[in-house]
Amino acid sequence: MNPDPQHMQSFIAAFLGIYVILYLLQAVIFIIPTWFISKKAGLSPWLSMLCLFPVTGLILFYVLAFADWKVVPAPPMGAWQPSQLPSQPPYPPQA
């Protein structure tokens, strides 16, 4: 049983259209976070366009992981302390 070439061609065209849409959706899902991460790292956010291609996107993740980020580190924080301690506890009520 030989499949109809016209039917097979329309199936391949439909599959290709769906594949392109899914590829663009996947690219957007990866580009948006890497855009913001690149900005926070002090790098050019246009580097996130490397995620359009699989191997270069992987290279970008390694660059972001091992690069020296050009940001000022946050000062070390100690334990949280309230701004002002109450003079008397509110409970139990005082008569």
Phi and psi in radians as a Rosetta constraint file:
Dihedral C 1 N 2 CA 2 C 2 CIRCULARHARMONIC -1.700 0.35
Dihedral N 2 CA 2 C 2 N 3 CIRCULARHARMONIC 2.194 0.35
Dihedral C 2 N 3 CA 3 C 3 CIRCULARHARMONIC -1.196 0.35
Dihedral N 3 CA 3 C 3 N 4 CIRCULARHARMONIC 2.640 0.35
Dihedral C 3 N 4 CA 4 C 4 CIRCULARHARMONIC -1.195 0.35
Dihedral N 4 CA 4 C 4 N 5 CIRCULARHARMONIC 2.171 0.35
Dihedral C 4 N 5 CA 5 C 5 CIRCULARHARMONIC -1.074 0.35
Dihedral N 5 CA 5 C 5 N 6 CIRCULARHARMONIC -0.614 0.35
Dihedral C 5 N 6 CA 6 C 6 CIRCULARHARMONIC -1.161 0.35
Dihedral N 6 CA 6 C 6 N 7 CIRCULARHARMONIC -0.714 0.35
Dihedral C 6 N 7 CA 7 C 7 CIRCULARHARMONIC -1.152 0.35
Dihedral N 7 CA 7 C 7 N 8 CIRCULARHARMONIC -0.741 0.35
Dihedral C 7 N 8 CA 8 C 8 CIRCULARHARMONIC -1.142 0.35
Dihedral N 8 CA 8 C 8 N 9 CIRCULARHARMONIC -0.667 0.35
Dihedral C 8 N 9 CA 9 C 9 CIRCULARHARMONIC -1.162 0.35
Dihedral N 9 CA 9 C 9 N 10 CIRCULARHARMONIC -0.697 0.35
Dihedral C 9 N 10 CA 10 C 10 CIRCULARHARMONIC -1.203 0.35
Dihedral N 10 CA 10 C 10 N 11 CIRCULARHARMONIC -0.604 0.35
Dihedral C 10 N 11 CA 11 C 11 CIRCULARHARMONIC -1.134 0.35
Dihedral N 11 CA 11 C 11 N 12 CIRCULARHARMONIC -0.770 0.35
Dihedral C 11 N 12 CA 12 C 12 CIRCULARHARMONIC -1.135 0.35
Dihedral N 12 CA 12 C 12 N 13 CIRCULARHARMONIC -0.683 0.35
Dihedral C 12 N 13 CA 13 C 13 CIRCULARHARMONIC -1.132 0.35
Dihedral N 13 CA 13 C 13 N 14 CIRCULARHARMONIC -0.719 0.35
Dihedral C 13 N 14 CA 14 C 14 CIRCULARHARMONIC -1.154 0.35
Dihedral N 14 CA 14 C 14 N 15 CIRCULARHARMONIC -0.743 0.35
Dihedral C 14 N 15 CA 15 C 15 CIRCULARHARMONIC -1.101 0.35
Dihedral N 15 CA 15 C 15 N 16 CIRCULARHARMONIC -0.701 0.35
Dihedral C 15 N 16 CA 16 C 16 CIRCULARHARMONIC -1.125 0.35
Dihedral N 16 CA 16 C 16 N 17 CIRCULARHARMONIC -0.709 0.35
Dihedral C 16 N 17 CA 17 C 17 CIRCULARHARMONIC -1.095 0.35
Dihedral N 17 CA 17 C 17 N 18 CIRCULARHARMONIC -0.751 0.35
Dihedral C 17 N 18 CA 18 C 18 CIRCULARHARMONIC -1.150 0.35
Dihedral N 18 CA 18 C 18 N 19 CIRCULARHARMONIC -0.696 0.35
Dihedral C 18 N 19 CA 19 C 19 CIRCULARHARMONIC -1.092 0.35
Dihedral N 19 CA 19 C 19 N 20 CIRCULARHARMONIC -0.736 0.35
Dihedral C 19 N 20 CA 20 C 20 CIRCULARHARMONIC -1.105 0.35
Dihedral N 20 CA 20 C 20 N 21 CIRCULARHARMONIC -0.744 0.35
Dihedral C 20 N 21 CA 21 C 21 CIRCULARHARMONIC -1.111 0.35
Dihedral N 21 CA 21 C 21 N 22 CIRCULARHARMONIC -0.782 0.35
Dihedral C 21 N 22 CA 22 C 22 CIRCULARHARMONIC -1.157 0.35
Dihedral N 22 CA 22 C 22 N 23 CIRCULARHARMONIC -0.627 0.35
Dihedral C 22 N 23 CA 23 C 23 CIRCULARHARMONIC -1.150 0.35
Dihedral N 23 CA 23 C 23 N 24 CIRCULARHARMONIC -0.743 0.35
Dihedral C 23 N 24 CA 24 C 24 CIRCULARHARMONIC -1.150 0.35
Dihedral N 24 CA 24 C 24 N 25 CIRCULARHARMONIC -0.654 0.35
Dihedral C 24 N 25 CA 25 C 25 CIRCULARHARMONIC -1.119 0.35
Dihedral N 25 CA 25 C 25 N 26 CIRCULARHARMONIC -0.760 0.35
Dihedral C 25 N 26 CA 26 C 26 CIRCULARHARMONIC -1.109 0.35
Dihedral N 26 CA 26 C 26 N 27 CIRCULARHARMONIC -0.698 0.35
Dihedral C 26 N 27 CA 27 C 27 CIRCULARHARMONIC -1.104 0.35
Dihedral N 27 CA 27 C 27 N 28 CIRCULARHARMONIC -0.740 0.35
Dihedral C 27 N 28 CA 28 C 28 CIRCULARHARMONIC -1.135 0.35
Dihedral N 28 CA 28 C 28 N 29 CIRCULARHARMONIC -0.687 0.35
Dihedral C 28 N 29 CA 29 C 29 CIRCULARHARMONIC -1.073 0.35
Dihedral N 29 CA 29 C 29 N 30 CIRCULARHARMONIC -0.593 0.35
Dihedral C 29 N 30 CA 30 C 30 CIRCULARHARMONIC -1.535 0.35
Dihedral N 30 CA 30 C 30 N 31 CIRCULARHARMONIC -0.562 0.35
Dihedral C 30 N 31 CA 31 C 31 CIRCULARHARMONIC -1.244 0.35
Dihedral N 31 CA 31 C 31 N 32 CIRCULARHARMONIC -0.731 0.35
Dihedral C 31 N 32 CA 32 C 32 CIRCULARHARMONIC -1.058 0.35
Dihedral N 32 CA 32 C 32 N 33 CIRCULARHARMONIC -0.901 0.35
Dihedral C 32 N 33 CA 33 C 33 CIRCULARHARMONIC -1.143 0.35
Dihedral N 33 CA 33 C 33 N 34 CIRCULARHARMONIC -0.688 0.35
Dihedral C 33 N 34 CA 34 C 34 CIRCULARHARMONIC -1.199 0.35
Dihedral N 34 CA 34 C 34 N 35 CIRCULARHARMONIC -0.457 0.35
Dihedral C 34 N 35 CA 35 C 35 CIRCULARHARMONIC -1.074 0.35
Dihedral N 35 CA 35 C 35 N 36 CIRCULARHARMONIC -0.873 0.35
Dihedral C 35 N 36 CA 36 C 36 CIRCULARHARMONIC -1.231 0.35
Dihedral N 36 CA 36 C 36 N 37 CIRCULARHARMONIC -0.645 0.35
Dihedral C 36 N 37 CA 37 C 37 CIRCULARHARMONIC -1.143 0.35
Dihedral N 37 CA 37 C 37 N 38 CIRCULARHARMONIC -0.711 0.35
Dihedral C 37 N 38 CA 38 C 38 CIRCULARHARMONIC -1.104 0.35
Dihedral N 38 CA 38 C 38 N 39 CIRCULARHARMONIC -0.703 0.35
Dihedral C 38 N 39 CA 39 C 39 CIRCULARHARMONIC -1.119 0.35
Dihedral N 39 CA 39 C 39 N 40 CIRCULARHARMONIC -0.743 0.35
Dihedral C 39 N 40 CA 40 C 40 CIRCULARHARMONIC -1.176 0.35
Dihedral N 40 CA 40 C 40 N 41 CIRCULARHARMONIC -0.487 0.35
Dihedral C 40 N 41 CA 41 C 41 CIRCULARHARMONIC -1.418 0.35
Dihedral N 41 CA 41 C 41 N 42 CIRCULARHARMONIC -0.139 0.35
Dihedral C 41 N 42 CA 42 C 42 CIRCULARHARMONIC 1.493 0.35
Dihedral N 42 CA 42 C 42 N 43 CIRCULARHARMONIC 0.226 0.35
Dihedral C 42 N 43 CA 43 C 43 CIRCULARHARMONIC -1.751 0.35
Dihedral N 43 CA 43 C 43 N 44 CIRCULARHARMONIC 2.971 0.35
Dihedral C 43 N 44 CA 44 C 44 CIRCULARHARMONIC -1.216 0.35
Dihedral N 44 CA 44 C 44 N 45 CIRCULARHARMONIC 2.240 0.35
Dihedral C 44 N 45 CA 45 C 45 CIRCULARHARMONIC -1.167 0.35
Dihedral N 45 CA 45 C 45 N 46 CIRCULARHARMONIC -0.293 0.35
Dihedral C 45 N 46 CA 46 C 46 CIRCULARHARMONIC -1.191 0.35
Dihedral N 46 CA 46 C 46 N 47 CIRCULARHARMONIC -0.229 0.35
Dihedral C 46 N 47 CA 47 C 47 CIRCULARHARMONIC -1.103 0.35
Dihedral N 47 CA 47 C 47 N 48 CIRCULARHARMONIC -0.374 0.35
Dihedral C 47 N 48 CA 48 C 48 CIRCULARHARMONIC -1.165 0.35
Dihedral N 48 CA 48 C 48 N 49 CIRCULARHARMONIC -0.312 0.35
Dihedral C 48 N 49 CA 49 C 49 CIRCULARHARMONIC -1.190 0.35
Dihedral N 49 CA 49 C 49 N 50 CIRCULARHARMONIC -0.222 0.35
Dihedral C 49 N 50 CA 50 C 50 CIRCULARHARMONIC -1.147 0.35
Dihedral N 50 CA 50 C 50 N 51 CIRCULARHARMONIC -0.297 0.35
Dihedral C 50 N 51 CA 51 C 51 CIRCULARHARMONIC -1.260 0.35
Dihedral N 51 CA 51 C 51 N 52 CIRCULARHARMONIC -0.110 0.35
Dihedral C 51 N 52 CA 52 C 52 CIRCULARHARMONIC -1.197 0.35
Dihedral N 52 CA 52 C 52 N 53 CIRCULARHARMONIC -0.408 0.35
Dihedral C 52 N 53 CA 53 C 53 CIRCULARHARMONIC -2.063 0.35
Dihedral N 53 CA 53 C 53 N 54 CIRCULARHARMONIC 2.346 0.35
Dihedral C 53 N 54 CA 54 C 54 CIRCULARHARMONIC -1.003 0.35
Dihedral N 54 CA 54 C 54 N 55 CIRCULARHARMONIC -0.854 0.35
Dihedral C 54 N 55 CA 55 C 55 CIRCULARHARMONIC -1.222 0.35
Dihedral N 55 CA 55 C 55 N 56 CIRCULARHARMONIC -0.717 0.35
Dihedral C 55 N 56 CA 56 C 56 CIRCULARHARMONIC -1.220 0.35
Dihedral N 56 CA 56 C 56 N 57 CIRCULARHARMONIC -0.520 0.35
Dihedral C 56 N 57 CA 57 C 57 CIRCULARHARMONIC -1.136 0.35
Dihedral N 57 CA 57 C 57 N 58 CIRCULARHARMONIC -0.673 0.35
Dihedral C 57 N 58 CA 58 C 58 CIRCULARHARMONIC -1.157 0.35
Dihedral N 58 CA 58 C 58 N 59 CIRCULARHARMONIC -0.683 0.35
Dihedral C 58 N 59 CA 59 C 59 CIRCULARHARMONIC -1.083 0.35
Dihedral N 59 CA 59 C 59 N 60 CIRCULARHARMONIC -0.704 0.35
Dihedral C 59 N 60 CA 60 C 60 CIRCULARHARMONIC -1.056 0.35
Dihedral N 60 CA 60 C 60 N 61 CIRCULARHARMONIC -0.728 0.35
Dihedral C 60 N 61 CA 61 C 61 CIRCULARHARMONIC -1.086 0.35
Dihedral N 61 CA 61 C 61 N 62 CIRCULARHARMONIC -0.658 0.35
Dihedral C 61 N 62 CA 62 C 62 CIRCULARHARMONIC -1.207 0.35
Dihedral N 62 CA 62 C 62 N 63 CIRCULARHARMONIC -0.672 0.35
Dihedral C 62 N 63 CA 63 C 63 CIRCULARHARMONIC -1.084 0.35
Dihedral N 63 CA 63 C 63 N 64 CIRCULARHARMONIC -0.787 0.35
Dihedral C 63 N 64 CA 64 C 64 CIRCULARHARMONIC -1.164 0.35
Dihedral N 64 CA 64 C 64 N 65 CIRCULARHARMONIC -0.591 0.35
Dihedral C 64 N 65 CA 65 C 65 CIRCULARHARMONIC -1.264 0.35
Dihedral N 65 CA 65 C 65 N 66 CIRCULARHARMONIC -0.635 0.35
Dihedral C 65 N 66 CA 66 C 66 CIRCULARHARMONIC -1.939 0.35
Dihedral N 66 CA 66 C 66 N 67 CIRCULARHARMONIC 0.020 0.35
Dihedral C 66 N 67 CA 67 C 67 CIRCULARHARMONIC -1.387 0.35
Dihedral N 67 CA 67 C 67 N 68 CIRCULARHARMONIC 2.694 0.35
Dihedral C 67 N 68 CA 68 C 68 CIRCULARHARMONIC -1.388 0.35
Dihedral N 68 CA 68 C 68 N 69 CIRCULARHARMONIC 2.041 0.35
Dihedral C 68 N 69 CA 69 C 69 CIRCULARHARMONIC -1.341 0.35
Dihedral N 69 CA 69 C 69 N 70 CIRCULARHARMONIC 2.323 0.35
Dihedral C 69 N 70 CA 70 C 70 CIRCULARHARMONIC -1.584 0.35
Dihedral N 70 CA 70 C 70 N 71 CIRCULARHARMONIC 1.026 0.35
Dihedral C 70 N 71 CA 71 C 71 CIRCULARHARMONIC -2.223 0.35
Dihedral N 71 CA 71 C 71 N 72 CIRCULARHARMONIC 2.737 0.35
Dihedral C 71 N 72 CA 72 C 72 CIRCULARHARMONIC -1.451 0.35
Dihedral N 72 CA 72 C 72 N 73 CIRCULARHARMONIC 2.171 0.35
Dihedral C 72 N 73 CA 73 C 73 CIRCULARHARMONIC -1.179 0.35
Dihedral N 73 CA 73 C 73 N 74 CIRCULARHARMONIC 2.598 0.35
Dihedral C 73 N 74 CA 74 C 74 CIRCULARHARMONIC -1.210 0.35
Dihedral N 74 CA 74 C 74 N 75 CIRCULARHARMONIC 2.539 0.35
Dihedral C 74 N 75 CA 75 C 75 CIRCULARHARMONIC -1.135 0.35
Dihedral N 75 CA 75 C 75 N 76 CIRCULARHARMONIC 2.584 0.35
Dihedral C 75 N 76 CA 76 C 76 CIRCULARHARMONIC -1.100 0.35
Dihedral N 76 CA 76 C 76 N 77 CIRCULARHARMONIC 2.387 0.35
Dihedral C 76 N 77 CA 77 C 77 CIRCULARHARMONIC -1.836 0.35
Dihedral N 77 CA 77 C 77 N 78 CIRCULARHARMONIC 2.402 0.35
Dihedral C 77 N 78 CA 78 C 78 CIRCULARHARMONIC -1.556 0.35
Dihedral N 78 CA 78 C 78 N 79 CIRCULARHARMONIC -2.859 0.35
Dihedral C 78 N 79 CA 79 C 79 CIRCULARHARMONIC -1.220 0.35
Dihedral N 79 CA 79 C 79 N 80 CIRCULARHARMONIC 2.624 0.35
Dihedral C 79 N 80 CA 80 C 80 CIRCULARHARMONIC -1.166 0.35
Dihedral N 80 CA 80 C 80 N 81 CIRCULARHARMONIC 2.351 0.35
Dihedral C 80 N 81 CA 81 C 81 CIRCULARHARMONIC -2.254 0.35
Dihedral N 81 CA 81 C 81 N 82 CIRCULARHARMONIC 2.385 0.35
Dihedral C 81 N 82 CA 82 C 82 CIRCULARHARMONIC -1.161 0.35
Dihedral N 82 CA 82 C 82 N 83 CIRCULARHARMONIC 2.680 0.35
Dihedral C 82 N 83 CA 83 C 83 CIRCULARHARMONIC -1.178 0.35
Dihedral N 83 CA 83 C 83 N 84 CIRCULARHARMONIC -0.633 0.35
Dihedral C 83 N 84 CA 84 C 84 CIRCULARHARMONIC -2.613 0.35
Dihedral N 84 CA 84 C 84 N 85 CIRCULARHARMONIC 2.250 0.35
Dihedral C 84 N 85 CA 85 C 85 CIRCULARHARMONIC -1.440 0.35
Dihedral N 85 CA 85 C 85 N 86 CIRCULARHARMONIC 2.423 0.35
Dihedral C 85 N 86 CA 86 C 86 CIRCULARHARMONIC -1.177 0.35
Dihedral N 86 CA 86 C 86 N 87 CIRCULARHARMONIC 2.600 0.35
Dihedral C 86 N 87 CA 87 C 87 CIRCULARHARMONIC -1.257 0.35
Dihedral N 87 CA 87 C 87 N 88 CIRCULARHARMONIC -0.629 0.35
Dihedral C 87 N 88 CA 88 C 88 CIRCULARHARMONIC -2.300 0.35
Dihedral N 88 CA 88 C 88 N 89 CIRCULARHARMONIC 2.483 0.35
Dihedral C 88 N 89 CA 89 C 89 CIRCULARHARMONIC -1.180 0.35
Dihedral N 89 CA 89 C 89 N 90 CIRCULARHARMONIC 2.506 0.35
Dihedral C 89 N 90 CA 90 C 90 CIRCULARHARMONIC -1.270 0.35
Dihedral N 90 CA 90 C 90 N 91 CIRCULARHARMONIC -0.361 0.35
Dihedral C 90 N 91 CA 91 C 91 CIRCULARHARMONIC -2.196 0.35
Dihedral N 91 CA 91 C 91 N 92 CIRCULARHARMONIC 2.563 0.35
Dihedral C 91 N 92 CA 92 C 92 CIRCULARHARMONIC -1.209 0.35
Dihedral N 92 CA 92 C 92 N 93 CIRCULARHARMONIC 2.673 0.35
Dihedral C 92 N 93 CA 93 C 93 CIRCULARHARMONIC -1.041 0.35
Dihedral N 93 CA 93 C 93 N 94 CIRCULARHARMONIC 2.435 0.35
Dihedral C 93 N 94 CA 94 C 94 CIRCULARHARMONIC -1.592 0.35
Dihedral N 94 CA 94 C 94 N 95 CIRCULARHARMONIC 2.396 0.35
